[in-house]
Amino acid sequence: MTLQQEIEAAMSAAFSQVIGAATAAPVVPAADLRFGDYQCNAAMALAKERKTNPRELATQVVAAVDLAGLGVAEIAGPGFINIRVSPEAFSRRIGALLGDDRLGVPECGQGRTVVMDFSAPNVAKPMHVGHIRSTIIGDALTRISRFLGYRVITDNHIGDWGTQFGMILHGWKTVLDQAALERDPIAELLRVYRDVNASAKSDPAVMDVCRRELVALQGGDEENLAIWRRCVELSRQGLQKIYDRLDVSFDHWLGESFYNDRLAPLVDEFLEKGLARESDGAVCIFSGGDLPAEQDPFRVHNKEGWSDNPAIIRKADGGFLYATTDLATLDFRIREWGAEAIWYVVGLPQALHFRQIFDACRRWGRVGDFRHIGFGSILGEDRKLMKTRSGDNVGLIEVLDEAVERAAQVVAEKNPDLPAEEAAEIAEAIGIGAVKFAELSQNRLSDYIFAWDRMLALQGDTAPYLQNSYVRTRAIFRKLEGSFETAGIEVALTEEREINLARLAIRYGEVVPTVLEDHRPNVLANYLLELARAFHSFYEACPVLKAEEAVRTSRLALCEVTSRILGHGLGLLGIRCPERM
C-alpha cells in the first residue's frame, strides 16, 4: 500500500466514523508543500450533501482520524484538510523501499488481457518520422502495463495488402534492380513503387496493368503471391533492424492480409443482422439510432442539419476497406486471444474511424475496453510538419542515425578518454534515449517541435539529463570501499533537502499507476525530471560520502533508492541508462 493509500484509508475511516456510514475520502498530493504533503477535500462535498458546515465537519474528522504515526492533519480555509507527513514516516518508507523490488508500485492490472496495437507501418515503404509517436508511445504503455500486472499482447498490424501491391508487382517484373534490392530492399521497393506510380499517372494503360496484377494476386496467382511474400519478408527484415535498435518487440505481426478470408463472411453477417445495408451498390454501416446525434459517429452536422455519415465495409466493386479489416481484427482478438481491452495507438486524424468501429462492435455484441490512444504531429523547428527538402517524410532510420551521431559528439566532449567501443554504446543509448524522451515527455495529444539541440542537452527536460543523473548516483557507489549492504539499515532523515528527495522518491508507487488513467507516459517522464532535480539539489547541499557514519548510511540509502527509481522509471519508458557518460 502506498503512503497516499494509507492516508486515504485513515481519512475514510475517520469520515465514516463521524458520519455514521461507509464513506470514501479521496486524498491527493498537495499542490503547494507549504500547506502539507497531501490534501483531502471530502468535507466540502459531504457537508454540502448533509447541509452542514464543512469546517465543523472537518474539525470532527481531524479529531477522529488515526494516522498511526504517519503525520498530522490540519484544517485550512473553509474545510480543507491538509496532511503533513512526518520525517520519521518518510525515513521508514525509504528503508522499506530498499528491500522492495517493485519500489512501492502496486500491481493493479489483475491479469486483465490487453491487446496493444501500435506502430503498424506499411510493407515496402520505409518507416518515417510519423511512426515515432505510435511506436514509442505504444512500447512505453506496453512496458508500464505489464509491470502493473496486465497480460499484454502486442500486435504489429502491418499494412501488407492493398492497391499499392498492383504497382509493386508490375514494377518488380519490369523495373526492379536486383543488386539494389540486395543492398537496401525497402529503398528499392519504394523506388519501384514511385516509378510505376508516376508512369500510371501519365499513362492509363500502365494503371490497367497494375489493376490486373492486383486482381491476379487477390485471386491466388502463384507467381504474384510468391513476389508478394518476398516483399513482405524483405520489409519485415528491414523493419526488424529498426525495432531492434529501438528495443521494441511484438508478440505478433498479423497484418491486413491475415484477415482476408474473414472479410466476406463478416459483411454477410452484418447484412443478415441488419447492422449494415446496401447503398448505391456499396455495403454501409449507418447509425443505430440509439445515441444522441452529437454522440453518434454515424451522424454529421452541416448547415442543413444532421445527416448520415456511414462507414463503407464493401465497395460497389466488391473491394473491402480498412473498416472491414479492423472489424475482423477486433473480433479475432476477442475470440482467439480473449482480449478484455484493445488499445490502438494511432494518430488523432483517425478518431472518427475508431469511434465508428467501436460503436459498430457494440451493436455487434463485441464488448470490451476499446480505446483509441490518439496523438498529435511532430513539427520541425519551423513549426510545420517535419519534412525533407524534397517534401518527403523524414525517414526514421535517418532520425536515429542523426541522434546517435550528435550524441557521440557530446560524449566525446564530456569524456574524451572513453574506449571507442564503450563510447559508441553510450552514444547509442543517449541518442536513442533522447529521441524517445522528446516524444514521451510531451502530452500525447499535443503537437511538438523536434529540436535537436534541446533534445540532446545535458541540462533541461531531456533524456541525457536524466541519464546523467542516474550516472551521478552510481558514481557515488563506485567510490565506496566495498559494497553497500542495505539489509537492516535504519534510515533517519532530518535535513530539508533529504526529506524533499524522500518525499518524491516514495511517490513513485503513486505515479506509475496514474499513467494508464489517460494513457499519458509524460506523467512518468515529468515525475522523473522532478526526482532528478530534487536529487541534484540534495547532492549539492548534503554531503554523502564525507558525512558522519549514521548520516552517511541514511544518505547512501536515499541515493540507492533514487538511483533504482531513475533506472527503473527510464526502463519503463524504454530508455537505457549507461553506467558512465
LINSULGI-V432641 format. One record per residue. N is the residue number from 1. NEAR is the number of other ideal C-beta (glycine too) atoms within 8 Angstrom. Layout:
N/NEAR + N/NEAR
//
This chain:
1/5 + 2/10 + 3/11 + 4/12 + 5/9 + 6/11 + 7/15 + 8/12 + 9/9 + 10/13 + 11/17 + 12/11 + 13/10 + 14/14 + 15/15 + 16/11 + 17/8 + 18/10 + 19/9 + 20/5 + 21/5 + 22/4 + 23/10 + 24/7 + 25/12 + 26/8 + 27/11 + 28/9 + 29/9 + 30/11 + 31/4 + 32/5 + 33/8 + 34/3 + 35/8 + 36/11 + 37/10 + 38/13 + 39/14 + 40/15 + 41/10 + 42/13 + 43/16 + 44/11 + 45/8 + 46/13 + 47/14 + 48/8 + 49/6 + 50/8 + 51/5 + 52/7 + 53/7 + 54/13 + 55/10 + 56/9 + 57/15 + 58/13 + 59/9 + 60/9 + 61/16 + 62/12 + 63/6 + 64/9 + 65/11 + 66/7 + 67/11 + 68/6 + 69/7 + 70/12 + 71/12 + 72/7 + 73/14 + 74/10 + 75/12 + 76/7 + 77/5 + 78/6 + 79/13 + 80/13 + 81/17 + 82/13 + 83/18 + 84/10 + 85/13 + 86/10 + 87/8 + 88/7 + 89/12 + 90/14 + 91/13 + 92/9 + 93/12 + 94/16 + 95/11 + 96/9 + 97/13 + 98/12 + 99/6 + 100/8 + 101/3 + 102/8 + 103/12 + 104/13 + 105/11 + 106/10 + 107/8 + 108/7 + 109/11 + 110/6 + 111/7 + 112/9 + 113/12 + 114/16 + 115/14 + 116/14 + 117/12 + 118/16 + 119/12 + 120/10 + 121/10 + 122/8 + 123/12 + 124/12 + 125/11 + 126/10 + 127/11 + 128/10 + 129/12 + 130/9 + 131/11 + 132/12 + 133/14 + 134/14 + 135/14 + 136/15 + 137/17 + 138/15 + 139/13 + 140/14 + 141/17 + 142/12 + 143/12 + 144/14 + 145/13 + 146/9 + 147/9 + 148/13 + 149/9 + 150/11 + 151/8 + 152/10 + 153/13 + 154/13 + 155/13 + 156/12 + 157/9 + 158/14 + 159/10 + 160/10 + 161/8 + 162/6 + 163/6 + 164/9 + 165/14 + 166/13 + 167/14 + 168/15 + 169/16 + 170/13 + 171/13 + 172/10 + 173/7 + 174/7 + 175/7 + 176/10 + 177/8 + 178/6 + 179/6 + 180/10 + 181/12 + 182/6 + 183/7 + 184/8 + 185/11 + 186/12 + 187/10 + 188/13 + 189/15 + 190/11 + 191/10 + 192/14 + 193/14 + 194/8 + 195/10 + 196/16 + 197/9 + 198/8 + 199/9 + 200/12 + 201/6 + 202/5 + 203/8 + 204/6 + 205/6 + 206/11 + 207/9 + 208/8 + 209/9 + 210/14 + 211/9 + 212/9 + 213/13 + 214/12 + 215/8 + 216/10 + 217/13 + 218/6 + 219/6 + 220/5 + 221/8 + 222/6 + 223/6 + 224/11 + 225/10 + 226/8 + 227/12 + 228/11 + 229/8 + 230/8 + 231/14 + 232/12 + 233/8 + 234/12 + 235/16 + 236/11 + 237/9 + 238/12 + 239/11 + 240/8 + 241/8 + 242/12 + 243/12 + 244/7 + 245/9 + 246/13 + 247/9 + 248/10 + 249/6 + 250/10 + 251/6 + 252/8 + 253/8 + 254/10 + 255/13 + 256/12 + 257/8 + 258/6 + 259/12 + 260/8 + 261/6 + 262/10 + 263/12 + 264/7 + 265/8 + 266/13 + 267/14 + 268/8 + 269/9 + 270/13 + 271/12 + 272/6 + 273/7 + 274/6 + 275/10 + 276/11 + 277/8 + 278/8 + 279/9 + 280/5 + 281/5 + 282/10 + 283/12 + 284/12 + 285/12 + 286/10 + 287/8 + 288/9 + 289/4 + 290/3 + 291/9 + 292/5 + 293/8 + 294/5 + 295/5 + 296/11 + 297/8 + 298/13 + 299/11 + 300/7 + 301/8 + 302/6 + 303/3 + 304/4 + 305/6 + 306/6 + 307/9 + 308/8 + 309/7 + 310/9 + 311/11 + 312/10 + 313/15 + 314/11 + 315/9 + 316/6 + 317/4 + 318/5 + 319/6 + 320/9 + 321/10 + 322/6 + 323/14 + 324/13 + 325/12 + 326/10 + 327/14 + 328/12 + 329/11 + 330/13 + 331/13 + 332/12 + 333/13 + 334/12 + 335/6 + 336/6 + 337/10 + 338/6 + 339/12 + 340/8 + 341/12 + 342/14 + 343/14 + 344/11 + 345/14 + 346/12 + 347/11 + 348/8 + 349/4 + 350/10 + 351/9 + 352/7 + 353/11 + 354/12 + 355/10 + 356/13 + 357/14 + 358/10 + 359/13 + 360/13 + 361/13 + 362/8 + 363/8 + 364/11 + 365/4 + 366/9 + 367/5 + 368/9 + 369/8 + 370/13 + 371/9 + 372/11 + 373/13 + 374/11 + 375/11 + 376/11 + 377/7 + 378/11 + 379/13 + 380/10 + 381/7 + 382/5 + 383/6 + 384/7 + 385/7 + 386/10 + 387/10 + 388/7 + 389/4 + 390/4 + 391/5 + 392/7 + 393/9 + 394/11 + 395/10 + 396/13 + 397/9 + 398/8 + 399/12 + 400/14 + 401/8 + 402/9 + 403/15 + 404/13 + 405/10 + 406/11 + 407/16 + 408/12 + 409/8 + 410/13 + 411/14 + 412/9 + 413/6 + 414/8 + 415/9 + 416/6 + 417/3 + 418/10 + 419/5 + 420/6 + 421/6 + 422/9 + 423/13 + 424/9 + 425/9 + 426/14 + 427/14 + 428/11 + 429/13 + 430/18 + 431/16 + 432/16 + 433/14 + 434/15 + 435/14 + 436/15 + 437/15 + 438/13 + 439/12 + 440/14 + 441/10 + 442/9 + 443/6 + 444/14 + 445/7 + 446/7 + 447/7 + 448/10 + 449/8 + 450/12 + 451/7 + 452/9 + 453/6 + 454/8 + 455/14 + 456/14 + 457/10 + 458/8 + 459/5 + 460/6 + 461/6 + 462/15 + 463/14 + 464/15 + 465/14 + 466/15 + 467/16 + 468/10 + 469/12 + 470/13 + 471/13 + 472/11 + 473/14 + 474/10 + 475/8 + 476/12 + 477/12 + 478/6 + 479/6 + 480/10 + 481/2 + 482/4 + 483/4 + 484/8 + 485/5 + 486/8 + 487/5 + 488/3 + 489/11 + 490/5 + 491/13 + 492/8 + 493/13 + 494/6 + 495/8 + 496/5 + 497/11 + 498/14 + 499/12 + 500/12 + 501/15 + 502/14 + 503/12 + 504/11 + 505/14 + 506/15 + 507/11 + 508/14 + 509/13 + 510/13 + 511/11 + 512/14 + 513/12 + 514/8 + 515/13 + 516/10 + 517/7 + 518/4 + 519/12 + 520/9 + 521/14 + 522/11 + 523/10 + 524/15 + 525/12 + 526/10 + 527/13 + 528/14 + 529/12 + 530/9 + 531/16 + 532/12 + 533/8 + 534/12 + 535/15 + 536/10 + 537/11 + 538/13 + 539/9 + 540/5 + 541/7 + 542/10 + 543/6 + 544/11 + 545/8 + 546/5 + 547/10 + 548/5 + 549/6 + 550/7 + 551/9 + 552/12 + 553/10 + 554/14 + 555/13 + 556/13 + 557/14 + 558/16 + 559/13 + 560/13 + 561/13 + 562/13 + 563/12 + 564/10 + 565/13 + 566/17 + 567/10 + 568/9 + 569/14 + 570/16 + 571/11 + 572/12 + 573/15 + 574/12 + 575/14 + 576/9 + 577/12 + 578/11 + 579/5 + 580/8 + 581/11
//
